[in-house]
Amino acid sequence: MEKPKKVAIIGLDCALTHLIDRHIEEGYLPTFKKLFESGTVAENGLAPYPTVTPPNWATIATGAWAGTHGVTDFHLPKPGSPLINRNIEQAFNSEKVQAEYLWDVLDRMGKKCVVLNYPGSWPSHMKNGVVAGGKSLTISETRDGFFGLFSKMGLCHAQLVTTGVYPKAIQGRFVPAEGWRNAPIQSDEPLEMSFDLNFPDTDGKPAPTTWHLLVDASEDEGYDRVTLSPSKDYTAAFCTLAAGQWSPRIQTTVQMEDGSETEVFFRCKLIELSDDAEDFRLLIGDLVATSGWTDPPEAALSVHSEEGAFVYSCGLPGLSMGWFDLETYVEINDLYALYMADAVRSLLSHQDWDLFAMHFHPTDYVYHTLMTAMEPRTNPDPEKQAQAWTAHRRIYEAADRMLASILETVGQDTLVVLVSDHGATADGPVFNPYEALIPAGLCQIQEKNGLAMDDPGQGRGGAIARKVEIALMEPDLSQSQALPQRAIYVYVNLKGRDPGGIVEPEDYPEVQRRIIDALYAYVEPTTGQRPVSLALAKQDARILGLYGDRVGDVVYALYPEFGAQHGQMLPACTYGVGSLKALLAFTGPGIKKNLRLERNAWLTDLVPTVCYLMDWPLPEHTEGAVLYQIFEDPDFKRHEIEDLKQNLTRLESRLN
């Protein structure tokens, strides 16, 4: 059996196999079609629980369950702190992962590994390999250690400059232009605006920075173009744009408080410019540092994309705040895919490599943005459904083009694995565990932080905002036996273990059962249904791969029509057009063609299957199984041994 020489693991966050199939059947996604038909696709790809990003990408790269690698949710509790949500932090750090990564094993063998934008891969422990990004979901972004969903960007997140009123925007007004040099002004009354950059969520300390806008008219029908410049010298301008136009790649430096300079790149789009310049919106994309996010540092010098760009969360915040429309959101994701394709080509073309692993996040954000609009049960408007499905398809088309570029880069002698960390379903009523625990006498909320118990609906700002709102509710430790924490856990407030604990150790099992009973008994008021599908004591949650000191005393899961896309729903759940099943597909030398694998294929199985095929050693903590059924010859190891025995026999006979 022919075997591959290299391995490329391409992670598409939250990608859904059955929706990819749908777009293939519609005549789109030729690269996905080629990969699926030339290899094996798991019909029952199953992610570990919870179905959320940091733990499952750790599982994909280690082959270990969450209880073993220790990343047991999107956040982890801060050791020694009271067990409330104010004392948790996002888990994007390789030091928090207690299991061995595949690339670390190969690095010790002297093999070369390249890891791009893989959550939790930073800091790198490799001596020979390259890690780019890994502190968050996009390069030059960091989330580790922060509460909630907060992140910082090196240098800063995107900004909107506008004459209107938009959340978190830079608001200004145009005045008659004065003092511009070298500007080819055509109108009699050019306008200008000077504004100070906000540097939102910056990972650094920039000095105050002022940029300038010049509005002019190329014809007599009103203002129709805007120039962005760091000074009032037109020759220094970054770009001149018409409405709806994106700038080319802009590379510049930003002065820092300490006198140093940070080199950044970005692209911007003129979203709106009315004839009278009264209505104006300019999106300035994330100012992304050109270095500081690779190990070794010099690897960043090889990464370049002339057309691609980043915008934080692929534009989801800007879309939700009304900065721009769905069309711009789709364009942002296209630019992101372009950048990632160019980054892969840059990194892999400059060195030999044995293993390449990457992560691509737009296929997750699209479900946070559109899944509820795509689902007929939550959106009865056919026109809005169609708009959502079109945007969904176009974002997958961008991923398809990215994959085509990557396949050309990695070559035909490579085993290519497509994998996602979980799936998604549409929003439903958000489960508030306090509404189950407080009536059962297990918990009390501090008055200053309490939320109205008669507001069972979505709350303010949608499902994710409602979940954050619930997370900020603070229990009274002196009066609470049960403490909800993170997405799926309830802790017993145990005396002698937890700061402020009040439950005696001998009462621990009884309180566990009371928590479980309360969770099962709770009925969500707006639907009249029980949202909790499963509740287990910690000692029983081992069947879900959850154990150890980073797991709560009770683990619970929800039915898929509750919650917010993913995280709290079990791995095999389906609801409407959504599913929590993960994408898992293999193609390349030695892999069966056009096979739909029916057996359960867990994400824990990826590493052992790859290692078995490639004759690589297993990471120390790998717990998954080999997917023998995907090989052209499932008994190829036995045949290799038989061939070796025959060769040895022939050699011995000659020696004798």
C-alpha distance (Angstrom), angle and dihedral (degrees) to the residues before:
residue distance angle dihedral
M1 . . .
E2 3.79 . .
K3 3.78 112.5 .
P4 3.80 131.5 -158.9
K5 3.78 122.6 -105.8
K6 3.81 96.9 -151.0
V7 3.80 139.4 21.1
A8 3.81 129.2 -135.3
I9 3.81 116.7 -170.8
I10 3.80 108.6 -165.8
G11 3.78 112.8 -167.6
L12 3.81 117.3 -157.2
D13 3.78 105.3 -174.5
C14 3.82 113.8 -127.8
A15 3.83 93.0 -10.7
L16 3.82 111.9 165.3
T17 3.80 117.9 -142.0
H18 3.80 96.5 -154.5
L19 3.81 92.7 51.7
I20 3.80 90.9 48.6
D21 3.81 86.3 52.1
R22 3.79 89.6 51.2
H23 3.81 93.0 55.1
I24 3.81 91.0 44.4
E25 3.81 89.3 54.7
E26 3.82 88.4 50.5
G27 3.80 89.1 58.5
Y28 3.79 99.4 -100.0
L29 3.84 134.4 110.0
P30 3.82 101.4 47.3
T31 3.81 93.7 177.8
F32 3.79 93.8 52.2
K33 3.82 87.6 47.3
K34 3.80 91.1 52.4
L35 3.80 92.6 47.9
F36 3.80 94.2 46.9
E37 3.81 94.2 47.2
S38 3.80 94.6 44.6
G39 3.79 94.1 50.6
T40 3.79 147.6 14.8
V41 3.79 125.9 -63.0
A42 3.82 121.7 -164.7
E43 3.79 111.1 -130.0
N44 3.79 89.5 -165.6
G45 3.77 105.0 39.9
L46 3.79 104.9 167.3
A47 3.78 127.6 -162.3
P48 3.79 122.4 -154.9
Y49 3.79 118.7 -105.5
P50 3.01 129.5 -68.1
T51 3.80 92.9 50.3
V52 3.78 95.3 -139.9
T53 3.81 139.9 116.0
P54 3.85 115.1 -99.4
P55 3.83 99.4 43.3
N56 3.77 95.5 44.4
W57 3.80 96.4 48.1
A58 3.81 86.1 51.1
T59 3.81 88.3 52.4
I60 3.82 92.7 48.7
A61 3.83 91.6 54.4
T62 3.81 98.3 40.2
G63 3.81 105.6 31.0
A64 3.82 87.7 -131.7
W65 3.79 132.1 125.1
A66 3.80 119.3 -114.1
G67 3.79 92.6 -104.8
T68 3.80 88.5 58.9
H69 3.80 101.1 42.3
G70 3.80 90.7 39.5
V71 3.81 101.0 -134.7
T72 3.77 95.1 119.2
D73 3.82 100.8 167.4
F74 3.81 142.4 -3.4
H75 3.81 85.9 -77.9
L76 3.79 133.5 34.5
P77 3.80 127.2 -149.2
K78 3.77 118.8 -108.8
P79 3.82 106.3 -113.2
G80 3.79 114.9 -108.2
S81 3.80 95.0 13.1
P82 3.81 127.3 117.4
L83 3.80 110.3 -85.2
I84 3.79 98.3 -107.3
N85 3.78 129.5 117.6
R86 3.79 93.8 -107.4
N87 3.80 86.1 69.8
I88 3.79 99.1 56.7
E89 3.80 130.4 95.3
Q90 3.78 136.3 -164.2
A91 3.80 113.8 -91.7
F92 3.82 105.1 -132.0
N93 3.79 102.5 130.8
S94 3.79 132.5 97.9
E95 3.81 89.6 -140.7
K96 3.80 89.2 66.5
V97 3.81 91.3 55.9
Q98 3.81 109.8 92.3
A99 3.81 96.0 -168.4
E100 3.79 130.6 74.6
Y101 3.79 119.9 -98.1
L102 3.80 119.5 -131.0
W103 3.80 91.4 -123.7
D104 3.81 92.2 54.2
V105 3.82 90.4 56.2
L106 3.79 92.0 48.9
D107 3.80 91.7 45.6
R108 3.81 90.0 59.2
M109 3.81 87.9 53.2
G110 3.80 89.6 56.8
K111 3.80 94.2 -107.3
K112 3.79 119.9 140.0
C113 3.80 118.6 -118.4
V114 3.79 128.7 -174.8
V115 3.81 117.6 -162.6
L116 3.81 119.4 -172.1
N117 3.80 125.8 -168.0
Y118 3.82 92.7 -27.9
P119 3.83 111.6 161.4
G120 3.78 111.7 -115.9
S121 3.80 96.4 12.0
W122 3.83 93.8 113.2
P123 2.97 129.0 122.7
S124 3.77 95.8 40.6
H125 3.79 121.5 -134.3
M126 3.81 94.5 -169.8
K127 3.79 124.3 112.0
N128 3.80 97.4 -165.7
G129 3.79 104.7 26.0
V130 3.79 137.6 81.1
V131 3.80 126.6 -121.3
A132 3.80 119.0 -171.4
G133 3.79 116.6 -173.5
G134 3.79 118.8 -25.1
K135 3.81 100.6 146.5
S136 3.78 91.2 99.1
L137 3.82 140.6 -21.2
T138 3.82 98.4 -55.2
I139 3.78 132.8 31.4
S140 3.82 117.7 -87.5
E141 3.82 89.4 21.6
T142 3.80 125.2 109.6
R143 3.81 129.6 -161.9
D144 3.78 103.8 156.7
G145 3.78 113.9 121.7
F146 3.82 95.3 12.2
F147 3.79 125.0 119.9
G148 3.82 122.8 -121.0
L149 3.81 114.8 -6.4
F150 3.80 95.5 -41.4
S151 3.80 119.8 139.7
K152 3.78 140.1 170.8
M153 3.78 126.9 -139.1
G154 3.75 127.8 -147.1
L155 2.99 98.0 -105.2
C156 3.83 106.1 -2.6
H157 3.79 146.3 -57.9
A158 3.80 125.3 -94.1
Q159 3.80 122.0 -70.1
L160 3.79 134.8 -154.3
V161 3.80 120.0 -144.2
T162 3.79 110.6 -162.6
T163 3.78 147.5 154.9
G164 3.81 88.4 -139.8
V165 3.78 134.6 72.1
Y166 3.81 113.5 -91.8
P167 3.81 130.4 151.7
K168 3.81 114.8 -89.1
A169 3.82 92.0 -5.0
I170 3.80 130.5 137.9
Q171 3.79 104.1 -112.1
G172 3.79 121.2 -159.2
R173 3.77 143.6 144.3
F174 3.76 134.5 -126.7
V175 3.80 121.7 -113.4
P176 3.82 131.4 179.9
A177 3.81 109.6 -66.1
E178 3.78 118.1 -110.4
G179 3.78 135.7 176.1
W180 3.81 100.3 13.2
R181 3.79 114.6 152.9
N182 3.80 127.3 -149.6
A183 3.82 92.9 0.6
P184 3.83 116.4 149.6
I185 3.80 91.8 -139.1
Q186 3.81 114.6 -177.4
S187 3.80 103.8 175.6
D188 3.78 125.9 75.3
E189 3.80 93.1 -129.5
P190 3.83 111.3 38.6
L191 3.80 115.2 180.0
E192 3.78 133.2 -145.8
M193 3.77 141.3 -166.9
S194 3.78 127.7 -167.5
F195 3.78 117.9 -160.7
D196 3.77 139.4 175.8
L197 3.80 117.1 -124.0
N198 3.80 113.0 -116.5
F199 3.82 94.9 -151.5
P200 3.83 91.1 -150.4
D201 3.81 114.9 -149.8
T202 3.77 92.1 -9.1
D203 3.78 121.3 -173.9
G204 3.79 92.2 -144.7
K205 3.79 143.2 29.0
P206 3.80 110.2 -89.9
A207 3.77 120.4 -171.3
P208 3.82 117.0 -118.0
T209 3.80 106.7 -71.5
T210 3.79 128.3 -165.9
W211 3.80 123.6 -165.3
H212 3.79 128.2 -175.2
L213 3.80 138.3 -136.1
L214 3.79 126.3 -154.6
V215 3.82 117.9 -165.1
D216 3.79 117.6 -161.7
A217 3.79 140.8 162.0
S218 3.78 121.9 -122.1
E219 3.82 90.8 -167.6
D220 3.78 137.8 19.4
E221 3.82 95.6 -93.8
G222 3.79 98.4 85.3
Y223 3.78 140.2 -80.6
D224 3.80 111.9 -28.2
R225 3.80 110.2 157.4
V226 3.79 139.1 50.8
T227 3.79 129.7 -160.5
L228 3.82 120.5 -153.9
S229 3.78 115.2 -156.8
P230 3.81 138.8 163.4
S231 3.82 88.5 -135.7
K232 3.79 139.6 16.0
D233 3.79 90.2 -96.3
Y234 3.82 108.5 103.7
T235 3.81 91.7 -153.5
A236 3.84 88.4 65.4
A237 3.82 93.5 50.4
F238 3.80 119.5 132.7
C239 3.82 95.2 -146.9
T240 3.79 147.5 -31.6
L241 3.80 115.2 -133.2
A242 3.78 141.7 -175.3
A243 3.80 120.8 -147.1
G244 3.80 111.5 -70.4
Q245 3.80 93.4 18.0
W246 3.82 127.2 125.8
S247 3.77 120.3 -143.6
P248 3.78 121.9 -123.7
R249 3.80 117.2 -106.0
I250 3.80 108.9 -59.5
Q251 3.78 119.7 -155.8
T252 3.79 120.9 -173.0
T253 3.79 143.2 137.6
V254 3.78 129.7 -104.4
Q255 3.79 120.6 -149.6
M256 3.81 114.3 -124.4
E257 3.81 128.1 -147.9
D258 3.81 91.7 -107.7
G259 3.80 92.1 55.5
S260 3.79 96.1 -103.2
E261 3.79 123.9 119.3
T262 3.79 130.7 -126.9
E263 3.79 117.6 -152.1
V264 3.80 113.1 -139.7
F265 3.79 139.5 174.2
F266 3.78 129.9 -152.9
R267 3.79 145.5 148.0
C268 3.78 127.5 -135.6
K269 3.79 137.2 -160.7
L270 3.78 131.0 -148.4
I271 3.77 98.4 -136.6
E272 3.79 99.2 176.7
L273 3.80 138.9 9.2
S274 3.79 120.3 162.1
D275 3.79 122.1 -154.3
D276 3.79 90.9 -103.9
A277 3.85 94.0 41.1
E278 3.81 90.1 -122.1
D279 3.81 91.5 119.8
F280 3.78 111.8 50.8
R281 3.80 136.6 156.1
L282 3.80 127.1 171.0
L283 3.80 119.5 -179.0
I284 3.80 112.8 -150.7
G285 3.79 106.1 -164.0
D286 3.79 124.3 -136.3
L287 3.80 112.3 -59.6
V288 3.80 96.3 -127.6
A289 3.78 119.1 -163.9
T290 3.80 112.3 -122.9
S291 3.81 91.4 -140.7
G292 3.78 142.5 19.1
W293 3.80 96.7 74.2
T294 3.81 103.1 82.3
D295 3.77 134.9 75.3
P296 2.96 112.8 -122.2
P297 3.82 90.5 36.7
E298 3.80 94.4 -138.2
A299 3.81 91.2 62.6
A300 3.82 88.8 78.4
L301 3.80 88.9 66.7
S302 3.80 90.3 68.8
V303 3.81 95.3 51.3
H304 3.78 112.6 92.5
S305 3.78 137.5 149.4
E306 3.77 120.2 -177.3
E307 3.81 95.2 -167.4
G308 3.80 105.7 22.4
A309 3.79 126.8 88.3
F310 3.79 144.5 170.0
V311 3.76 130.5 -118.6
Y312 3.81 116.0 -178.9
S313 3.81 113.7 -95.0
C314 3.81 87.2 0.2
G315 3.78 89.9 -78.1
L316 3.81 98.4 -54.9
P317 3.85 95.0 128.4
G318 3.81 92.7 46.5
L319 3.80 91.3 49.4
S320 3.81 92.5 48.4
M321 3.84 91.5 49.1
G322 3.81 92.1 49.9
W323 3.81 95.1 -114.4
F324 3.80 89.6 134.6
D325 3.79 142.6 -6.1
L326 3.79 133.8 -99.3
E327 3.81 91.9 -91.1
T328 3.81 91.5 60.6
Y329 3.80 89.8 45.6
V330 3.81 89.7 56.3
E331 3.82 91.0 47.2
I332 3.81 90.6 52.2
N333 3.79 90.5 54.8
D334 3.80 90.1 48.9
L335 3.82 89.8 54.1
Y336 3.80 89.5 49.2
A337 3.81 91.8 52.8
L338 3.81 90.0 48.6
Y339 3.78 90.7 53.1
M340 3.79 93.6 49.3
A341 3.81 92.6 48.8
D342 3.81 90.3 51.0
A343 3.81 91.8 45.3
V344 3.81 91.0 54.2
R345 3.79 91.2 49.0
S346 3.81 91.2 47.3
L347 3.80 95.8 48.7
L348 3.80 98.7 42.0
S349 3.79 96.7 41.6
H350 3.79 93.6 58.2
Q351 3.81 98.7 56.2
D352 3.77 146.5 19.8
W353 3.79 114.2 -96.3
D354 3.80 141.0 -177.5
L355 3.80 102.4 -172.6
F356 3.79 128.0 29.8
A357 3.81 121.0 -175.8
M358 3.79 126.8 177.3
H359 3.79 142.4 167.2
F360 3.84 128.0 -144.3
H361 3.81 118.4 -169.2
P362 3.86 109.5 -172.9
T363 3.81 90.3 88.2
D364 3.81 87.6 64.2
Y365 3.78 98.8 44.5
V366 3.79 90.6 51.1
Y367 3.81 89.7 65.8
H368 3.79 93.3 47.6
T369 3.80 84.8 51.7
L370 3.80 104.2 38.2
M371 3.82 115.1 10.0
T372 3.79 94.0 93.7
A373 3.82 90.1 49.4
M374 3.82 91.2 47.6
E375 3.81 92.8 53.5
P376 3.85 116.0 86.2
R377 3.81 91.4 -152.7
T378 3.79 91.5 60.7
N379 3.82 99.5 29.6
P380 3.83 116.3 38.9
D381 3.83 93.2 177.6
P382 3.86 107.8 104.8
E383 3.80 93.1 -162.5
K384 3.80 93.6 53.4
Q385 3.80 89.7 44.4
A386 3.80 89.7 54.5
Q387 3.81 91.9 49.0
A388 3.80 90.8 51.1
W389 3.81 93.2 47.8
T390 3.81 91.3 49.2
A391 3.80 91.7 51.6
H392 3.81 90.1 46.2
R393 3.79 91.3 51.9
R394 3.82 93.0 47.5
I395 3.81 92.3 52.1
Y396 3.81 89.4 51.9
E397 3.81 88.4 47.8
A398 3.82 87.8 57.0
A399 3.81 88.5 50.8
D400 3.81 88.9 48.0
R401 3.81 91.3 55.3
M402 3.79 89.5 47.4
L403 3.81 90.2 52.4
A404 3.80 91.4 50.2
S405 3.79 90.0 55.4
I406 3.80 92.1 46.5
L407 3.81 92.8 49.9
E408 3.77 89.9 52.6
T409 3.81 89.4 50.3
V410 3.81 98.9 47.6
G411 3.83 96.6 44.7
Q412 3.79 134.5 -139.7
D413 3.81 96.4 -74.9
T414 3.82 90.7 68.7
L415 3.79 130.3 100.5
V416 3.81 104.4 -130.8
V417 3.81 118.4 -158.6
L418 3.79 121.1 -170.2
V419 3.78 112.8 -161.7
S420 3.79 140.8 165.6
D421 3.78 127.8 -163.9
H422 3.82 97.8 -134.2
G423 3.79 142.2 -30.4
A424 3.80 133.8 -114.9
T425 3.79 144.5 -126.1
A426 3.80 132.5 -163.4
D427 3.80 122.7 -81.6
G428 3.74 119.9 -88.1
P429 3.81 135.5 169.2
V430 3.79 107.3 -43.8
F431 3.79 115.0 -119.0
N432 3.80 114.8 -124.5
P433 3.83 108.5 -162.2
Y434 3.80 90.7 -161.6
E435 3.81 88.8 66.3
A436 3.82 87.8 62.0
L437 3.80 98.7 39.4
I438 3.82 102.6 42.3
P439 3.84 96.6 57.7
A440 3.83 88.2 47.9
G441 3.81 89.6 58.8
L442 3.79 92.5 -115.5
C443 3.78 100.6 113.7
Q444 3.78 143.8 22.4
I445 3.79 129.3 -162.7
Q446 3.77 123.2 -135.1
E447 3.78 108.3 -109.1
K448 3.79 95.0 -127.1
N449 3.81 92.6 57.0
G450 3.78 101.4 31.4
L451 3.79 121.9 122.0
A452 3.77 125.0 -148.7
M453 3.79 110.7 -83.1
D454 3.81 90.1 -151.8
D455 3.81 92.8 66.7
P456 3.82 102.8 83.6
G457 3.80 95.9 154.4
Q458 3.76 133.0 92.4
G459 3.79 93.5 -67.9
R460 3.78 120.3 -154.7
G461 3.77 121.5 -21.4
G462 3.80 105.5 6.6
A463 3.79 135.6 -74.0
I464 3.79 99.9 -47.4
A465 3.81 92.4 45.9
R466 3.81 88.9 49.8
K467 3.81 90.9 52.0
V468 3.79 90.8 51.4
E469 3.80 89.4 47.9
I470 3.82 90.0 53.9
A471 3.79 91.4 46.1
L472 3.81 89.4 57.7
M473 3.80 92.5 56.8
E474 3.78 106.4 110.6
P475 3.81 120.8 -146.7
D476 3.79 122.3 -143.2
L477 3.81 101.5 -111.5
S478 3.77 92.8 -159.4
Q479 3.81 91.6 57.7
S480 3.83 103.1 31.7
Q481 3.77 126.7 90.6
A482 3.81 92.3 176.8
L483 3.81 126.5 48.9
P484 3.84 120.4 -169.6
Q485 3.79 111.6 -145.5
R486 3.79 135.3 179.5
A487 3.81 118.8 -20.7
I488 3.80 105.0 -47.3
Y489 3.80 110.9 13.7
V490 3.79 140.3 93.4
Y491 3.79 117.6 -172.5
V492 3.78 127.1 -153.3
N493 3.82 106.1 -126.2
L494 3.79 90.7 -124.9
K495 3.79 123.1 -166.6
G496 3.80 113.2 -127.5
R497 3.83 93.3 20.7
D498 3.77 106.3 52.4
P499 3.82 128.8 48.2
G500 3.79 105.5 -105.5
G501 3.80 92.5 10.9
I502 3.83 116.1 169.4
V503 3.84 104.8 174.6
E504 3.79 114.4 97.1
P505 3.83 113.2 -127.4
E506 3.80 91.5 -119.2
D507 3.82 89.3 58.0
Y508 3.81 94.3 51.1
P509 3.87 97.8 99.6
E510 3.81 92.2 46.9
V511 3.82 92.5 51.3
Q512 3.81 90.3 47.9
R513 3.80 89.6 55.9
R514 3.78 93.0 45.7
I515 3.80 89.5 53.4
I516 3.80 91.3 49.9
D517 3.81 92.0 47.6
A518 3.81 91.3 49.5
L519 3.79 92.8 50.2
Y520 3.80 92.9 50.0
A521 3.80 93.3 44.6
Y522 3.80 96.0 52.5
V523 3.82 116.6 107.4
E524 3.81 118.9 -162.0
P525 3.84 105.8 -125.0
T526 3.81 101.1 -141.6
T527 3.82 94.6 51.2
G528 3.80 102.9 25.9
Q529 3.80 88.5 -133.1
R530 3.79 134.6 119.5
P531 3.83 108.4 -111.9
V532 3.83 97.3 -165.0
S533 3.80 112.0 88.3
L534 3.81 97.4 173.5
A535 3.79 136.8 14.3
L536 3.79 122.3 178.5
A537 3.76 137.0 178.2
K538 3.79 112.2 -115.2
Q539 3.80 92.4 -107.4
D540 3.82 89.9 56.1
A541 3.82 95.3 44.7
R542 3.80 89.1 78.5
I543 3.81 85.9 90.1
L544 3.84 85.7 67.6
G545 3.81 92.6 49.7
L546 3.82 90.8 -104.3
Y547 3.80 119.1 128.7
G548 3.78 140.6 116.0
D549 3.79 133.9 67.6
R550 3.84 94.8 -51.8
V551 3.81 93.5 64.6
G552 3.81 126.7 87.7
D553 3.79 124.1 -117.1
V554 3.82 90.8 -109.9
V555 3.80 124.3 32.8
Y556 3.80 119.6 -160.8
A557 3.80 138.2 -178.0
L558 3.80 132.9 -162.3
Y559 3.77 135.2 -136.0
P560 3.83 109.7 -100.0
E561 3.82 95.5 -110.5
F562 3.82 88.6 67.2
G563 3.78 128.6 64.7
A564 3.79 131.9 31.0
Q565 3.82 115.7 -59.7
H566 3.83 99.1 -65.8
G567 3.79 145.9 -10.9
Q568 3.80 104.1 73.3
M569 3.81 98.2 50.7
L570 3.81 125.4 88.5
P571 3.83 118.6 -103.1
A572 3.82 98.1 -107.3
C573 3.81 96.9 46.1
T574 3.78 120.8 128.6
Y575 3.80 129.0 -173.7
G576 3.78 124.5 174.3
V577 3.80 110.3 -50.8
G578 3.81 91.2 -13.4
S579 3.78 133.9 84.4
L580 3.79 136.5 177.6
K581 3.81 92.3 -141.2
A582 3.79 116.3 119.3
L583 3.79 129.8 -125.4
L584 3.81 112.4 -112.5
A585 3.81 119.8 166.7
F586 3.81 133.7 156.4
T587 3.79 128.8 -162.0
G588 3.79 134.6 166.8
P589 3.80 140.5 69.1
G590 3.80 113.0 -10.7
I591 3.82 95.7 15.6
K592 3.81 122.6 118.3
K593 3.77 113.6 -109.7
N594 3.80 126.7 -124.9
L595 3.81 93.2 0.0
R596 3.79 125.0 150.1
L597 3.78 105.0 -157.3
E598 3.80 111.9 -143.5
R599 3.82 100.1 -172.6
N600 3.78 120.2 93.3
A601 3.80 109.0 -85.3
W602 3.79 110.7 -166.8
L603 3.78 122.9 -163.8
T604 3.80 86.1 -119.1
D605 3.82 86.5 67.9
L606 3.80 96.7 63.1
V607 3.82 98.6 79.0
P608 3.83 97.4 44.4
T609 3.82 91.0 46.4
V610 3.80 92.5 50.9
C611 3.81 92.9 44.7
Y612 3.81 92.3 48.6
L613 3.80 91.8 52.4
M614 3.80 94.9 43.7
D615 3.83 98.2 41.4
W616 3.79 89.1 -120.2
P617 3.81 123.3 149.0
L618 3.79 116.8 -105.3
P619 3.79 121.0 -111.3
E620 3.78 109.5 -103.3
H621 3.81 97.1 -107.3
T622 3.82 101.0 39.1
E623 3.80 112.0 139.0
G624 3.81 104.7 170.2
A625 3.80 131.0 103.6
V626 3.80 133.3 -113.5
L627 3.81 114.3 -103.0
Y628 3.81 93.9 -137.0
Q629 3.79 92.8 171.3
I630 3.82 93.4 70.1
F631 3.81 94.4 64.0
E632 3.80 122.3 95.4
D633 3.81 85.6 -133.4
P634 3.83 109.6 27.1
D635 3.84 88.3 -170.8
F636 3.80 95.6 50.4
K637 3.81 92.6 122.5
R638 3.78 91.4 56.3
H639 3.79 90.4 47.4
E640 3.79 90.6 50.0
I641 3.81 90.1 51.9
E642 3.80 91.1 48.3
D643 3.81 90.3 51.0
L644 3.80 90.3 49.7
K645 3.80 90.9 49.8
Q646 3.80 91.2 50.3
N647 3.80 91.3 48.5
L648 3.79 90.3 48.6
T649 3.82 90.9 49.6
R650 3.81 91.1 51.1
L651 3.80 90.8 47.7
E652 3.80 92.2 49.7
S653 3.79 91.6 48.7
R654 3.78 91.0 53.8
L655 3.78 92.1 48.0
N656 3.77 90.3 51.5
